[in-house]
Amino acid sequence: MTGEARLRNYLVILIDIFIVFLCFYIVLIFGNEQPFAKLINLRKIVYLPAGATVLIFIFTDMYRNIFKRYIEILFNCALAGIAGTILFAIFVNVRAWHNQTVKISYIFVLLLLIAFLGAERILVEFLYRLAMKTKSIAVVGPLEQCMKTGYDFIKNKKKTHEIKYIFDVDGNIDMFEKYLDKIDIVIVCSGTNKEKQDWIVEICARNETTVFLTPKIYEINTMRPKLTQIDDTPYLYFDSKGLTSEERVFKRIFDIAFSFFLLIAVSPILAVCAILIKLDSKGPVFFRQERVTEMGIFRIYKLRTMITDAEKKTGAVLSYVNDDRITSFGKFLRKTRIDEVPQIINVLKGEMSLIGPRPERPEFVAEFCKQLPDYDKRHSVKAGISGLAQIMGKYSTSAEDKLRYDLIYIRNYSIIMDIKIFFLTLKTVFLEPGSILENENIDYTVEIEKFNVEIIK
């Protein structure tokens, strides 16, 4: 993060804290004769919702990633408002500050926090977009891969970034250097061979051009090296043993604590779903299936979304578009991801973790291990209900890219990362409905030609 970006974040954090205090002051105006004096007395616990707001915004990347959708901003502000209001309600009732009665409407507080924080952060987002100049992007790599990457970028409609050039790495790549003065960012596709990739990176470094690279598996395995020495020679060494014993203990405590409260919170939802599943189709409410985790094979719990004996004729196959094996209510369960909720039981039993690589079926694991030699490394930790691949990717993301996310998670594990993925999962569940649709039968060349993109072969 640049110094300018860091200063900008500090300023926005101060504004967020000011907005929280402003909300409580407005509430106290309606509930007390001397609101300012009351706010002075309550300032120590108003810091709690202010701190909760900043933490929620940190965990949901509100200070790191700009150009968020407005609906996503409002969702994150709602999370911050709920967390802040709950903390304030707990502490204001546990301790009567200066023996004064606090007359306050928590619903009013919540609505004000969501409205004021939402308006402030949308305004900040608008000003960011207004001030940011459009950056030109060049995609370099095998032509077919470049077309898909360019299409994916254009589809996401980043107004401040524009694909201007596509360079076929197998064609006249020598032209690349001549265009660098017109390019702000270079994206190097994964199919580019190492020699040409190194050449591109070196040229971009000389011209101070930002480069995006898709990491190779061996590069992920060398993340976070440790320093040692033999005699007077320094060495970097890398291990692939997953988490340390201390990290495993803290992760297990995190799993038990969060799972216990989650199970209590979702129990009414599970009860309603159980009734609707029974009314929708014949068969059991729960569905158990063999999956692979750190300790080997276990049976995962899910709400049943398919007809009974769905794989009796086909065997183990992935879901597909317009899959007639999925029940009517099952489509809703999959779209909202509620069918995954019973896996909290697997977490409490110690078979899974809340956060980790998604567990695959033994049949698919065997197939992926043949295609990707490092695939089994994702089993160095317990499988999870959600993971980095689930919040960053989508259903159609390739097994290799999902493996990249899983290995990045393992190499960079921390409790803070788990908490962050937990909150980003909430955003994914509510704002990114599950889907099995894939980019099938798309002519990327035709799609790219609709935009002013120069293709250099």
C-alpha positions as CSV (number, residue, x, y, z in Angstrom):
1,M,0.0,0.0,0.0
2,T,1.4,3.4,-1.0
3,G,1.9,6.2,1.5
4,E,-0.9,8.2,-0.2
5,A,-3.3,5.3,0.1
6,R,-2.4,4.8,3.7
7,L,-3.0,8.5,4.5
8,R,-6.4,8.3,2.7
9,N,-7.4,5.3,4.8
10,Y,-6.5,7.0,8.1
11,L,-8.6,10.0,7.0
12,V,-11.6,7.7,6.1
13,I,-11.3,5.9,9.4
14,L,-11.5,9.2,11.3
15,I,-14.6,10.1,9.3
16,D,-16.2,6.7,10.1
17,I,-15.6,7.2,13.8
18,F,-17.0,10.7,13.7
19,I,-20.1,9.4,11.9
20,V,-20.7,6.8,14.7
21,F,-20.4,9.5,17.4
22,L,-22.7,11.8,15.4
23,C,-25.4,9.0,15.3
24,F,-25.3,8.5,19.0
25,Y,-25.4,12.3,19.7
26,I,-28.5,12.6,17.5
27,V,-30.2,9.7,19.4
28,L,-29.4,11.3,22.7
29,I,-31.0,14.6,21.6
30,F,-34.3,12.7,21.3
31,G,-33.9,10.8,24.5
32,N,-32.3,13.2,27.0
33,E,-32.5,16.8,28.2
34,Q,-28.7,17.2,28.2
35,P,-27.4,15.2,25.3
36,F,-23.9,16.6,25.2
37,A,-23.3,16.0,28.9
38,K,-24.7,12.5,28.5
39,L,-22.5,11.8,25.5
40,I,-19.4,12.9,27.5
41,N,-20.4,10.4,30.2
42,L,-21.0,7.6,27.7
43,R,-18.0,8.3,25.5
44,K,-16.1,5.3,26.8
45,I,-18.7,2.9,25.5
46,V,-19.4,4.8,22.3
47,Y,-15.9,3.9,21.5
48,L,-17.1,0.3,21.3
49,P,-19.5,0.7,18.3
50,A,-16.9,3.0,16.7
51,G,-14.2,0.3,17.1
52,A,-16.6,-2.4,15.9
53,T,-17.4,-0.3,12.8
54,V,-13.7,0.1,12.0
55,L,-13.0,-3.6,12.6
56,I,-16.0,-4.8,10.4
57,F,-14.8,-2.4,7.6
58,I,-11.3,-3.9,7.9
59,F,-12.5,-7.4,7.7
60,T,-14.7,-6.7,4.7
61,D,-11.9,-4.9,2.8
62,M,-13.6,-1.5,3.0
63,Y,-10.3,0.2,3.5
64,R,-8.3,-1.9,1.0
65,N,-10.5,-2.4,-2.1
66,I,-12.2,0.6,-3.6
67,F,-14.7,0.4,-6.5
68,K,-17.2,-1.7,-4.6
69,R,-20.8,-2.0,-5.6
70,Y,-23.2,0.3,-3.7
71,I,-25.3,-2.7,-2.5
72,E,-22.1,-4.2,-1.1
73,I,-21.2,-1.0,0.7
74,L,-24.7,-0.9,2.3
75,F,-24.4,-4.5,3.4
76,N,-21.1,-3.9,5.1
77,C,-22.5,-0.8,6.8
78,A,-25.5,-3.0,8.0
79,L,-23.0,-5.5,9.5
80,A,-21.1,-2.6,11.2
81,G,-24.3,-1.1,12.5
82,I,-25.6,-4.4,13.9
83,A,-22.3,-5.2,15.6
84,G,-22.0,-1.7,17.0
85,T,-25.5,-1.6,18.3
86,I,-25.2,-5.0,20.0
87,L,-22.0,-4.1,21.7
88,F,-23.4,-0.8,22.9
89,A,-26.6,-2.5,24.2
90,I,-24.6,-5.1,26.1
91,F,-22.2,-2.7,27.8
92,V,-24.7,0.1,28.5
93,N,-26.9,-2.4,30.5
94,V,-24.0,-4.2,32.2
95,R,-22.6,-0.9,33.6
96,A,-24.6,2.2,34.4
97,W,-22.1,5.0,33.7
98,H,-22.0,7.6,36.5
99,N,-25.2,6.0,37.9
100,Q,-27.3,7.7,35.2
101,T,-30.2,6.0,33.4
102,V,-29.6,5.7,29.7
103,K,-32.9,6.1,27.7
104,I,-32.0,5.1,24.2
105,S,-33.8,3.4,21.3
106,Y,-31.5,0.7,19.9
107,I,-33.6,0.3,16.8
108,F,-33.2,4.1,16.2
109,V,-29.4,3.7,16.8
110,L,-29.2,0.8,14.3
111,L,-31.1,2.6,11.6
112,L,-29.1,5.8,12.0
113,L,-25.8,3.9,11.9
114,I,-26.8,2.1,8.7
115,A,-28.2,5.3,7.0
116,F,-25.3,7.6,8.0
117,L,-22.5,5.2,7.4
118,G,-24.0,4.0,4.2
119,A,-24.4,7.6,2.9
120,E,-20.9,8.5,4.0
121,R,-19.2,5.5,2.4
122,I,-21.2,5.8,-0.8
123,L,-20.1,9.4,-1.0
124,V,-16.5,8.4,-0.4
125,E,-16.8,5.7,-3.1
126,F,-18.2,8.2,-5.5
127,L,-15.4,10.7,-4.9
128,Y,-12.8,7.9,-5.3
129,R,-14.2,7.1,-8.7
130,L,-14.5,10.7,-9.7
131,A,-10.9,11.4,-8.8
132,M,-9.4,8.2,-10.2
133,K,-8.2,8.5,-13.8
134,T,-8.8,5.7,-16.2
135,K,-5.9,3.3,-16.3
136,S,-5.0,1.5,-19.6
137,I,-4.4,-2.3,-19.4
138,A,-2.5,-4.7,-21.6
139,V,-3.1,-8.4,-21.4
140,V,-0.1,-10.6,-22.5
141,G,-0.1,-14.4,-23.0
142,P,-1.4,-17.1,-25.3
143,L,-4.1,-15.5,-27.5
144,E,-6.9,-17.7,-26.4
145,Q,-6.2,-17.2,-22.7
146,C,-5.8,-13.4,-23.3
147,M,-9.2,-13.3,-24.9
148,K,-10.9,-15.0,-21.9
149,T,-9.0,-12.8,-19.4
150,G,-10.0,-9.7,-21.4
151,Y,-13.6,-10.8,-21.5
152,D,-13.7,-11.5,-17.8
153,F,-12.3,-8.1,-17.0
154,I,-14.7,-6.2,-19.4
155,K,-17.6,-8.2,-18.0
156,N,-16.9,-6.9,-14.5
157,K,-17.3,-3.3,-15.8
158,K,-14.4,-1.6,-14.0
159,K,-15.1,1.9,-15.2
160,T,-11.6,3.2,-14.1
161,H,-9.7,0.4,-15.9
162,E,-9.9,-0.2,-19.6
163,I,-8.4,-3.1,-21.7
164,K,-6.5,-1.3,-24.5
165,Y,-4.2,-4.0,-25.9
166,I,-3.9,-7.7,-26.2
167,F,-0.5,-9.2,-27.0
168,D,-0.1,-12.7,-28.3
169,V,3.0,-14.0,-26.5
170,D,3.5,-16.5,-29.3
171,G,3.4,-13.8,-32.0
172,N,5.2,-10.5,-32.5
173,I,5.9,-10.0,-28.8
174,D,8.9,-7.7,-29.6
175,M,6.3,-4.9,-30.2
176,F,5.4,-5.0,-26.5
177,E,8.1,-2.7,-25.3
178,K,7.1,0.0,-27.8
179,Y,3.6,0.3,-26.3
180,L,4.7,0.5,-22.6
181,D,4.5,4.3,-22.5
182,K,0.7,4.0,-23.2
183,I,0.1,1.2,-20.6
184,D,-0.5,1.6,-16.8
185,I,-1.0,-2.1,-15.9
186,V,0.2,-5.3,-17.6
187,I,-1.7,-8.6,-16.9
188,V,0.4,-11.7,-17.7
189,C,-1.7,-14.8,-18.3
190,S,-0.8,-18.1,-16.7
191,G,0.0,-19.9,-20.0
192,T,3.0,-17.7,-20.6
193,N,6.3,-19.6,-20.5
194,K,8.8,-18.6,-17.8
195,E,11.5,-17.1,-20.2
196,K,9.0,-14.7,-21.8
197,Q,7.3,-13.9,-18.5
198,D,10.7,-13.0,-16.9
199,W,11.4,-10.8,-20.0
200,I,8.1,-9.0,-19.7
201,V,8.5,-8.4,-15.9
202,E,12.0,-7.1,-16.4
203,I,10.9,-4.6,-19.0
204,C,7.9,-3.5,-16.9
205,A,10.1,-3.0,-13.9
206,R,12.5,-0.8,-15.9
207,N,9.5,1.3,-17.0
208,E,7.9,1.3,-13.6
209,T,4.7,-0.4,-15.0
210,T,2.5,-2.4,-12.6
211,V,2.4,-6.1,-13.4
212,F,-0.2,-8.7,-12.4
213,L,1.0,-12.4,-12.5
214,T,-0.9,-15.6,-12.0
215,P,1.3,-17.5,-9.4
216,K,2.5,-20.9,-10.3
217,I,2.0,-23.6,-7.8
218,Y,5.7,-23.9,-6.9
219,E,5.8,-20.1,-6.3
220,I,2.9,-20.4,-3.8
221,N,4.8,-23.2,-2.1
222,T,7.7,-20.8,-1.5
223,M,5.6,-18.1,0.1
224,R,6.6,-16.9,3.7
225,P,10.1,-18.4,3.7
226,K,11.9,-18.8,7.0
227,L,15.5,-17.7,7.5
228,T,18.3,-20.0,8.9
229,Q,22.0,-20.3,8.5
230,I,24.6,-23.0,8.1
231,D,27.9,-21.8,9.5
232,D,28.1,-18.2,8.1
233,T,25.9,-18.7,5.1
234,P,22.2,-17.6,5.2
235,Y,19.5,-19.9,3.8
236,L,15.8,-19.6,3.2
237,Y,13.9,-22.7,3.8
238,F,10.3,-23.7,3.1
239,D,8.0,-26.3,4.7
240,S,4.7,-27.7,3.5
241,K,3.4,-29.1,6.7
242,G,0.4,-26.9,6.9
243,L,-0.3,-25.2,10.2
244,T,1.8,-25.2,13.4
245,S,0.5,-27.0,16.5
246,E,-0.2,-23.6,18.1
247,E,-2.2,-22.4,15.0
248,R,-4.2,-25.6,15.1
249,V,-5.2,-25.1,18.7
250,F,-6.3,-21.5,18.1
251,K,-8.1,-22.5,14.9
252,R,-10.0,-25.2,16.8
253,I,-11.0,-22.8,19.6
254,F,-12.2,-20.4,16.9
255,D,-14.2,-23.2,15.2
256,I,-15.9,-24.3,18.4
257,A,-16.8,-20.8,19.6
258,F,-18.2,-19.6,16.3
259,S,-20.0,-22.9,15.4
260,F,-21.8,-23.1,18.8
261,F,-23.4,-19.7,18.4
262,L,-24.0,-20.2,14.7
263,L,-25.9,-23.4,15.3
264,I,-28.1,-21.7,17.9
265,A,-28.8,-18.8,15.5
266,V,-29.7,-21.0,12.5
267,S,-31.7,-23.7,14.3
268,P,-35.1,-22.0,13.5
269,I,-34.1,-21.8,9.8
270,L,-33.1,-25.4,9.7
271,A,-36.4,-26.4,11.3
272,V,-38.4,-24.5,8.7
273,C,-36.3,-26.0,5.9
274,A,-36.7,-29.5,7.2
275,I,-40.5,-29.1,6.9
276,L,-40.4,-27.6,3.4
277,I,-38.0,-30.4,2.2
278,K,-40.5,-33.0,3.4
279,L,-43.4,-31.2,1.7
280,D,-41.4,-30.8,-1.5
281,S,-40.3,-34.3,-2.2
282,K,-40.0,-37.8,-0.7
283,G,-36.8,-38.7,1.2
284,P,-34.7,-37.7,4.2
285,V,-34.2,-34.2,5.3
286,F,-30.4,-34.6,5.6
287,F,-28.0,-35.9,3.0
288,R,-24.7,-37.5,3.9
289,Q,-21.9,-37.9,1.4
290,E,-18.3,-39.1,1.6
291,R,-15.7,-36.3,1.3
292,V,-11.9,-36.0,1.8
293,T,-10.3,-33.9,4.6
294,E,-7.0,-33.8,6.4
295,M,-7.7,-37.0,8.3
296,G,-9.0,-38.9,5.4
297,I,-12.6,-39.7,4.4
298,F,-15.6,-38.5,6.4
299,R,-19.3,-38.1,5.8
300,I,-20.5,-34.5,5.3
301,Y,-23.9,-33.3,6.4
302,K,-26.1,-31.3,4.0
303,L,-29.8,-30.5,3.5
304,R,-31.0,-32.7,0.7
305,T,-31.5,-30.7,-2.5
306,M,-31.8,-33.6,-5.0
307,I,-34.3,-36.5,-5.5
308,T,-33.5,-39.7,-3.6
309,D,-30.9,-41.9,-5.3
310,A,-30.0,-39.1,-7.7
311,E,-26.8,-40.8,-8.8
312,K,-28.1,-44.4,-8.9
313,K,-27.9,-44.4,-12.8
314,T,-25.2,-41.9,-13.4
315,G,-22.7,-42.4,-10.6
316,A,-20.6,-39.5,-9.2
317,V,-21.1,-36.5,-11.4
318,L,-21.0,-32.8,-10.8
319,S,-24.2,-30.7,-11.0
320,Y,-24.9,-29.1,-14.4
321,V,-27.1,-26.4,-15.9
322,N,-30.8,-27.4,-15.7
323,D,-30.0,-30.5,-13.7
324,D,-33.4,-32.3,-13.4
325,R,-32.2,-34.2,-10.3
326,I,-32.5,-31.0,-8.2
327,T,-35.8,-30.5,-6.4
328,S,-37.8,-27.3,-6.6
329,F,-37.0,-26.3,-3.0
330,G,-33.5,-27.7,-3.6
331,K,-32.8,-25.0,-6.2
332,F,-33.6,-22.3,-3.5
333,L,-31.4,-24.0,-0.9
334,R,-28.5,-24.1,-3.4
335,K,-29.0,-20.6,-4.5
336,T,-28.9,-19.3,-0.9
337,R,-26.3,-21.9,0.2
338,I,-28.5,-22.9,3.1
339,D,-28.0,-26.5,2.2
340,E,-24.4,-26.2,3.5
341,V,-25.5,-25.1,7.0
342,P,-25.6,-28.6,8.6
343,Q,-21.9,-28.8,8.1
344,I,-21.6,-26.9,11.4
345,I,-22.2,-30.3,13.0
346,N,-19.1,-31.6,11.2
347,V,-17.2,-28.7,12.5
348,L,-18.2,-29.3,16.1
349,K,-17.3,-33.0,15.7
350,G,-13.8,-32.0,14.6
351,E,-14.1,-33.4,11.1
352,M,-14.2,-29.9,9.4
353,S,-13.2,-26.4,10.1
354,L,-15.3,-23.2,9.5
355,I,-12.7,-21.9,7.1
356,G,-10.5,-24.1,4.9
357,P,-10.4,-25.8,1.5
358,R,-13.8,-27.1,0.4
359,P,-13.9,-30.9,0.8
360,E,-14.2,-32.8,-2.5
361,R,-15.5,-36.4,-3.1
362,P,-12.9,-39.2,-3.2
363,E,-13.7,-39.8,-6.9
364,F,-13.0,-36.3,-7.9
365,V,-9.9,-36.0,-5.6
366,A,-8.3,-39.0,-7.4
367,E,-9.0,-37.4,-10.8
368,F,-7.6,-34.0,-9.8
369,C,-4.5,-35.6,-8.2
370,K,-3.7,-37.1,-11.6
371,Q,-4.1,-33.7,-13.4
372,L,-2.5,-31.6,-10.6
373,P,0.4,-33.3,-8.8
374,D,0.2,-30.7,-5.9
375,Y,-3.6,-31.2,-5.4
376,D,-3.2,-33.4,-2.3
377,K,-1.4,-30.5,-0.5
378,R,-4.7,-28.9,0.2
379,H,-5.4,-31.8,2.6
380,S,-2.6,-30.6,5.0
381,V,-5.4,-28.7,6.9
382,K,-9.0,-29.6,7.7
383,A,-11.6,-29.0,5.0
384,G,-13.8,-26.0,5.6
385,I,-17.4,-24.8,5.1
386,S,-16.0,-21.8,3.3
387,G,-12.6,-20.8,2.1
388,L,-10.6,-18.3,0.1
389,A,-11.6,-20.1,-3.2
390,Q,-15.3,-19.7,-2.3
391,I,-15.1,-15.9,-1.7
392,M,-12.7,-15.1,-4.5
393,G,-13.8,-17.6,-7.1
394,K,-17.1,-18.9,-8.4
395,Y,-18.7,-22.3,-9.2
396,S,-17.1,-22.4,-12.7
397,T,-13.6,-21.5,-11.4
398,S,-11.1,-24.2,-12.6
399,A,-9.8,-26.8,-10.1
400,E,-6.3,-25.4,-10.7
401,D,-7.3,-21.9,-9.7
402,K,-9.2,-23.2,-6.7
403,L,-6.0,-25.1,-5.7
404,R,-4.1,-21.8,-6.0
405,Y,-6.5,-20.1,-3.6
406,D,-6.4,-23.1,-1.2
407,L,-2.5,-23.2,-1.1
408,I,-2.3,-19.4,-0.7
409,Y,-4.7,-19.7,2.3
410,I,-2.6,-22.5,3.9
411,R,0.7,-20.6,3.3
412,N,-0.6,-17.3,4.7
413,Y,-2.9,-18.7,7.5
414,S,-3.8,-16.6,10.5
415,I,-6.8,-16.2,12.8
416,I,-7.3,-12.7,11.4
417,M,-7.5,-14.3,7.9
418,D,-10.1,-16.7,9.1
419,I,-12.2,-13.9,10.6
420,K,-11.9,-11.9,7.4
421,I,-13.0,-14.9,5.3
422,F,-15.9,-15.4,7.7
423,F,-17.2,-11.9,7.1
424,L,-16.6,-12.0,3.4
425,T,-18.5,-15.3,3.3
426,L,-21.5,-13.5,4.7
427,K,-21.3,-11.0,1.9
428,T,-21.0,-13.8,-0.6
429,V,-24.0,-15.7,0.8
430,F,-26.3,-12.6,0.8
431,L,-25.1,-10.8,-2.3
432,E,-23.7,-13.5,-4.6
433,P,-26.4,-16.2,-5.1
434,G,-25.0,-19.6,-5.8
435,S,-25.1,-20.8,-9.4
436,I,-23.8,-23.6,-11.5
437,L,-23.8,-21.5,-14.7
438,E,-20.6,-21.4,-16.6
439,N,-19.2,-19.4,-19.5
440,E,-20.2,-22.0,-22.1
441,N,-20.2,-21.4,-25.9
442,I,-18.8,-17.9,-25.6
443,D,-16.8,-16.6,-28.5
444,Y,-14.3,-14.4,-26.7
445,T,-13.0,-12.9,-29.9
446,V,-16.4,-11.7,-30.9
447,E,-17.0,-10.2,-27.5
448,I,-13.6,-8.5,-27.4
449,E,-14.2,-6.9,-30.8
450,K,-17.2,-5.1,-29.4
451,F,-14.8,-2.9,-27.5
452,N,-11.9,-0.7,-28.7
453,V,-9.2,-3.3,-28.0
454,E,-6.1,-3.5,-30.2
455,I,-5.0,-7.1,-30.7
456,I,-1.3,-7.5,-31.6
457,K,-0.3,-10.9,-32.9
